[in-house]
């Protein structure tokens, strides 16, 4: 069931926001965060608002992500955190259908940012990647390749607002062709065509955590932990737990490390001992 009343309305009758994120890595469950948001809002087919901001993720950007985006830790160190821009983001998203290329990825990361400030992101998402795979034959379905096939000019890829502008034009071309060939005239038609609306995830169910870690999370208490590193050494760290996640069968503690002065990700099965900091 759609959470917004879009089923019988055309794209021109509803607000549409095209959005893109850049991130520190690929998996929110491993503690990765958003480092850039770009979004453009359309009403009656015309652009009415635009938002772009770098974000300080509170943790390092992985080398592979930095190579793709061209963004380094120094580029985001003085940027606002998501909580500082959440009101502006919510304003541009208000009541809108959100469009993204690989929407599951962006919805996952945006939903995580909202969850971390105890808010929910409830908009339905439409995915140009899904539509490309199911109804078009571009050979490859990366945004850059599709833009090339459609003769859409593209500035530097993997910067949020640049990708938004290209995605918006790709979506315009796709939706026009889908209406002509398949009679997909409403937002509901397009959401049905992709297999249903995509939604940002809600907070995970309570995980099976050691009692002291669970207590520290619930009471916002610091911990001194003894942790086995990747190379097998046992390190002691004072951490401020933020949240716990699970990726496949492994549970992780996402916490602020007082030694490194940034967010870190700790495998719970490698935490050999913990004490509450009074």
C-alpha positions in Angstrom: 0.0 0.0 0.0 1.3 3.4 -0.9 1.9 5.8 2.0 1.3 8.8 -0.2 -1.8 9.5 -2.4 0.0 9.0 -5.7 -1.7 6.1 -7.3 -4.1 7.9 -9.6 -2.0 11.1 -10.2 0.3 12.0 -13.0 3.9 13.1 -12.3 2.8 16.7 -13.1 0.2 16.5 -10.3 2.5 15.6 -7.5 5.8 16.9 -6.1 8.8 14.9 -7.3 12.2 15.1 -5.7 15.3 13.7 -7.6 17.9 12.8 -5.0 21.4 11.4 -4.8 23.9 10.7 -2.0 27.6 10.1 -1.8 28.8 8.0 1.1 31.9 6.8 3.1 31.3 3.3 1.8 28.7 0.8 0.7 27.0 -0.5 3.8 25.1 1.3 6.5 25.3 -1.9 8.6 29.1 -1.4 8.7 28.7 2.2 10.0 29.0 4.0 6.7 27.4 7.4 6.5 26.3 10.0 4.0 29.0 12.6 3.0 27.0 14.6 0.4 23.3 15.1 -0.5 22.0 16.7 -3.6 18.2 17.1 -4.3 16.0 19.0 -6.7 12.3 19.4 -6.2 9.8 19.6 -9.1 6.2 20.7 -9.0 4.0 20.8 -12.1 7.1 19.7 -14.0 9.1 22.8 -13.1 12.0 23.0 -10.7 11.0 24.9 -7.5 13.8 24.1 -5.0 17.3 22.8 -4.8 19.4 21.5 -1.9 23.1 20.5 -1.8 25.4 20.0 1.1 28.5 18.1 2.1 28.2 16.4 5.5 30.7 15.5 8.2 30.1 11.7 8.7 32.1 11.5 11.9 34.1 8.7 10.5 36.8 8.2 7.8 35.9 7.9 4.1 37.1 4.6 2.7 39.8 4.9 0.1 37.6 3.3 -2.6 34.8 5.8 -1.9 37.2 8.7 -1.9 38.6 7.6 -5.3 35.1 7.5 -6.8 33.8 10.8 -5.4 37.0 12.8 -5.2 36.1 13.7 -1.7 38.6 13.3 1.2 38.2 13.6 5.0 39.6 17.1 4.8 36.8 18.1 2.4 34.1 17.2 4.9 35.8 17.9 8.3 34.1 21.4 8.6 30.8 20.4 7.0 27.6 20.2 9.0 26.4 16.9 10.4 23.1 15.5 9.1 21.1 16.7 12.2 22.1 20.3 11.2 20.5 20.0 7.7 17.7 17.6 8.5 15.1 20.3 8.6 16.1 21.6 5.2 16.1 18.1 3.8 12.7 17.3 5.2 11.3 20.5 3.7 12.4 19.7 0.2 11.1 16.1 0.6 7.8 17.1 2.1 5.0 15.1 0.4 7.1 14.1 -2.5 7.8 11.0 -4.6 11.6 10.5 -4.4 13.4 9.4 -7.6 16.9 8.1 -7.6 19.2 5.9 -9.7 19.7 2.8 -7.5 17.1 4.0 -5.1 17.5 1.1 -2.6 21.0 2.4 -1.9 20.0 6.1 -1.4 16.9 5.2 0.6 18.9 2.9 2.9 21.5 5.6 3.6 18.9 8.4 4.0 16.7 6.3 6.2 19.7 5.5 8.4 20.6 9.2 8.8 17.0 9.9 9.9 16.9 6.9 12.2 20.1 8.2 13.9 18.3 11.4 14.9 15.2 9.5 15.9 13.1 10.5 12.9 11.5 8.6 10.1 11.8 9.0 6.3 8.4 7.8 5.0 8.4 8.9 1.3 8.0 6.3 -1.4 11.0 6.0 -3.8 11.1 5.3 -7.6 14.2 3.8 -9.1 15.5 4.7 -12.6 17.9 1.7 -12.4 15.0 -0.7 -11.9 13.1 0.8 -14.7 16.2 0.6 -17.0 16.7 -3.0 -16.2 13.1 -4.0 -16.8 12.0 -1.9 -19.7 15.1 -0.6 -21.6 18.2 -2.1 -23.3 21.2 0.1 -22.7 23.7 -2.7 -22.5 24.9 -1.4 -19.1 22.8 0.4 -16.6 25.2 2.8 -14.8 23.9 6.4 -14.8 26.9 7.6 -16.9 26.3 4.9 -19.6 22.6 5.5 -19.8 23.2 9.3 -20.1 25.7 8.6 -22.9 23.2 6.4 -24.7 20.5 9.1 -24.4 22.9 11.9 -25.4 22.5 13.6 -22.0 25.5 15.8 -21.1 27.1 14.8 -17.9 29.4 16.8 -15.6 31.7 15.0 -13.2 30.0 11.8 -12.1 29.6 10.8 -8.4 29.0 14.2 -7.1 25.5 14.4 -5.7 24.0 17.4 -7.5 25.6 16.6 -10.8 24.1 13.1 -10.7 20.7 14.5 -9.7 20.6 16.8 -12.7 21.4 13.8 -15.0 19.0 11.5 -13.2 16.2 14.0 -13.6 16.7 14.1 -17.4 17.0 10.3 -17.6 13.8 10.0 -15.7 12.0 12.5 -17.9 13.0 10.6 -21.0 12.2 7.2 -19.5 8.8 8.2 -18.1 7.8 9.8 -21.5 8.7 6.6 -23.3 7.0 4.4 -20.8 3.8 6.4 -21.2 4.0 6.1 -25.0 4.8 2.4 -25.2 3.2 1.0 -22.1 0.5 3.5 -21.2 2.1 4.1 -17.7 0.5 7.5 -17.1 0.4 7.8 -13.3 2.9 7.7 -10.5 1.1 4.5 -9.3 1.7 3.0 -12.8 5.4 3.6 -12.5 5.7 2.3 -9.0 3.8 -0.8 -10.0 6.0 -1.2 -13.0 9.2 -1.3 -10.9 7.6 -3.9 -8.5 6.2 -1.6 -5.9 7.4 1.4 -4.0 10.7 1.4 -2.3 10.9 2.7 1.3 13.7 3.7 3.6 14.3 1.0 6.3 13.1 1.5 9.8 15.4 0.8 12.8 16.3 -2.9 13.1 14.7 -5.1 15.7 16.6 -5.4 19.0 19.8 -7.5 18.4 21.2 -10.2 20.7 23.8 -8.0 22.4 25.9 -8.6 25.5 24.1 -7.1 28.6 26.7 -4.4 29.2 26.7 -3.2 25.6 22.9 -3.2 25.6 22.8 -1.2 28.9 25.4 1.3 27.6 23.3 1.9 24.4 20.0 2.3 26.4 21.5 4.6 29.0 24.0 6.4 26.7 26.9 5.4 28.8 30.5 5.1 27.8 32.4 1.8 27.8 36.0 0.7 28.1 36.3 -2.3 25.8 39.0 -4.8 25.1 38.9 -5.6 21.4 40.8 -8.0 19.1 41.9 -6.1 16.0 42.1 -7.5 12.5 45.8 -8.4 13.0 45.1 -10.2 16.3 46.3 -7.7 18.8 44.2 -6.9 21.9 43.5 -3.1 22.2 41.7 -1.2 24.9 39.4 1.6 23.9 37.0 4.0 25.5 34.0 4.3 23.3 30.6 6.0 23.3 28.1 3.5 21.8 25.8 5.0 19.2 23.9 2.0 17.7 24.2 -1.7 16.8 23.7 -3.2 13.4 23.8 -6.6 11.7 25.4 -7.4 8.4 24.6 -11.0 7.3 25.4 -13.1 10.5 27.8 -10.5 12.1 26.7 -8.0 14.7 28.5 -4.7 14.9 28.7 -1.9 17.5 29.0 1.6 15.9 30.6 3.8 18.5 32.6 7.0 18.9 36.2 6.1 19.7 37.8 8.6 22.1 41.3 7.6 21.0 40.7 8.2 17.3 38.2 11.0 17.9 35.8 9.6 15.3 33.2 7.0 14.7 34.4 3.4 14.5 32.9 0.0 13.7 33.6 -2.9 16.1 32.6 -6.5 15.6 30.8 -7.5 18.7 32.3 -11.0 18.6 35.7 -9.5 18.8 34.9 -7.5 22.0 36.5 -9.7 24.6 35.5 -7.6 27.6 33.8 -4.4 28.6 33.3 -2.2 31.6 30.9 0.7 32.1 32.6 4.1 32.6 31.1 5.6 35.7 
